[in-house]
């Protein structure tokens, strides 16, 4: 069997975590491991696209609210709404208070229940509110927040795919990637993304460096709390849970950047 190349990992990451026209050429545990390690890079590209649109609108004279809405819409578009759909399904599963098997069945249904609707509403409102606040301060802050939050969102998926986290179902994306990433590699990816977030705002001073680094760390901490709750409730992770983790981490990173 041919060894997995870095290109295979990139194709897996972009082909499963974005709607960009990338074909996954290798679908096995090795490719999944490489792909989940490349997940923050996929987030970086999504974040850059979101930041580019928001900054372009600001440059063309739009207000910060329109730029914020457009910036929040880009990640949803570039994932075909799958992460938001996963967030809604996970909220419905958790909110049902049913045993694991019944909760997983609820999550597989095509409709969105009241818990999912409410969760989507508040998550999107929070994202737009923060981006509006940051774009109002300057287009640079809004754009940087878009990039960092998107990278942190996919970093949360790298951590959720670490060894020791089981799949809740024997099939689906959760089963394909669960437990593929060594813990040491997941921690190294966390350190790297945190360091890059800090370096991105180096010209803005020590306080901003600490704040952006903290936004990544606290984002993955928030996702970790949700991950542990889902593992307890469902017995493991699913593709929907991965979507919920990404949206939770992105929103948490943005909220941290809005404080202070």
BASE-427188 format. One record per residue (C-alpha): z, y, x; residue in three letters. Coordinates in pm, whole numbers, plus 50000, padded with zeros to 5 digits. Example, Ala and Ser with C-alpha at 12.3 -4.5 7.8 and 13.67 -1.06 7.14 Angstrom:
2
507804955051230ALA;507144989451367SER;
END
This chain:
260
500005000050000UNK;499015033950149UNK;501865056750243UNK;502605087450035UNK;501215119050191UNK;502535154650145UNK;499455161049932UNK;500495132749699UNK;503885149149655UNK;502345182949583UNK;499965167749328UNK;502855149849159UNK;504955181549144UNK;502215204349015UNK;500675177648792UNK;503915169048612UNK;505845201948623UNK;503035226648552UNK;499905228648340UNK;497785238348639UNK;494615217248676UNK;496015192248926UNK;495375154748907UNK;498225131348999UNK;496595105749228UNK;499665084649304UNK;502315074949048UNK;505105054549203UNK;508655059549327UNK;507565072749665UNK;505245098349507UNK;507985107849261UNK;510425113549547UNK;507975135649733UNK;507015153449412UNK;510565161749312UNK;511265174949659UNK;508235197649612UNK;509455209049269UNK;510835242649396UNK;507415250049545UNK;505845244849204UNK;508475268549068UNK;507605293949335UNK;503955294149226UNK;504925297448858UNK;507305325548946UNK;504695343949150UNK;502265342248859UNK;504935355748623UNK;505885383348865UNK;502235392948920UNK;501635397748548UNK;504835417448495UNK;504205439748795UNK;500575445148693UNK;501615456448346UNK;504155480448494UNK;501495494148731UNK;499165499548434UNK;501805520448260UNK;503445495848022UNK;507125498147947UNK;509685473848092UNK;510035455247761UNK;506385444447751UNK;506565434748119UNK;509685414248049UNK;508115395947754UNK;504965388447953UNK;506975376148251UNK;509015352648031UNK;505835340147862UNK;504095329348184UNK;506395300048272UNK;506185288147912UNK;502385289847928UNK;502125273048267UNK;504215243648143UNK;502575242147797UNK;506035248947661UNK;507275214747773UNK;510485227647928UNK;511305248047621UNK;510485218047404UNK;512775196747619UNK;515535222647582UNK;515185222447203UNK;515145184447185UNK;518155181447413UNK;520065207047206UNK;519275187046891UNK;520385154747057UNK;523625169347184UNK;524295188546866UNK;523885157846650UNK;527145142946787UNK;525535108746732UNK;525915078646965UNK;523525077847260UNK;520855055847099UNK;520695076746782UNK;520765109446977UNK;517855097747192UNK;515965088346875UNK;516525123546738UNK;515195138147062UNK;511965118147030UNK;511155132446688UNK;508355158046680UNK;510205183946473UNK;512785208946599UNK;516185209346433UNK;518595238446381UNK;520385233346714UNK;517075234646897UNK;515905266046718UNK;519145284646783UNK;519185274347149UNK;515575285247203UNK;516235318347034UNK;519205327547250UNK;517735314547575UNK;514515334547532UNK;516415365447419UNK;518635362947726UNK;515655359247960UNK;513795388747811UNK;516935410347803UNK;517635404648171UNK;514045409848278UNK;513895441848074UNK;517025454548249UNK;515635446248593UNK;512135460048527UNK;513735491648394UNK;515495495448730UNK;512285488748925UNK;509245466248907UNK;510335450749238UNK;513625438149096UNK;511935423748791UNK;509305406048999UNK;511825392149247UNK;513985379148963UNK;510985361448810UNK;510215343549136UNK;513785333949223UNK;514655321648873UNK;511525299948855UNK;512255284349194UNK;515895278349097UNK;514755261948773UNK;512695235848960UNK;515375231749225UNK;517645220048945UNK;515125192248880UNK;515215181449244UNK;518985178149220UNK;518775159848886UNK;516455133949043UNK;518955124949316UNK;520235090049371UNK;523075079949142UNK;521635096748830UNK;520255069448600UNK;517465072148342UNK;518475071047975UNK;515295052047882UNK;513235026048069UNK;510075046748023UNK;508925082848050UNK;509205109748316UNK;512965105948339UNK;512635069248432UNK;509835077048678UNK;511815102348882UNK;515495093948824UNK;517305084149140UNK;514325089549370UNK;515635118449582UNK;518285110949846UNK;521395132149807UNK;521035146350157UNK;517475157350085UNK;518525173449756UNK;521275193049933UNK;518855203450207UNK;516405216049943UNK;519225235849782UNK;520165251850113UNK;516525260250187UNK;515815276349849UNK;519085296049866UNK;518255308450214UNK;514725318650113UNK;516065337549810UNK;518395356550041UNK;515625363850292UNK;513365377050015UNK;515755406249954UNK;516725411950316UNK;515515448350313UNK;517735455850010UNK;520995451150198UNK;523955427450224UNK;525065430049861UNK;521655420249726UNK;521365391849977UNK;524665377649853UNK;523735383049489UNK;520375365549512UNK;521865336449706UNK;524615333949445UNK;522035334049165UNK;520485302049303UNK;523805284849366UNK;525245293849025UNK;521985284448853UNK;522095248948988UNK;525825247348912UNK;525105255748548UNK;522355229548540UNK;524715204448700UNK;527275209348424UNK;524605202648163UNK;523305172848361UNK;526715156348375UNK;527245162148004UNK;523855146647924UNK;524545116448144UNK;527835111047963UNK;526275115247619UNK;522905098047667UNK;523655074047952UNK;521195091348185UNK;518335116048201UNK;515055119148013UNK;512055141948041UNK;513615163747772UNK;516805166947975UNK;514775177848276UNK;513205205348066UNK;516615216447943UNK;517945217548299UNK;515045239248415UNK;515515264748136UNK;519285265048184UNK;518985271348556UNK;516335298548512UNK;518445316848255UNK;521645313648459UNK;519895327748768UNK;518615357448567UNK;522045364348414UNK;523645365048760UNK;520995389748877UNK;521745412048577UNK;525425415048662UNK;526785441948888UNK;
END
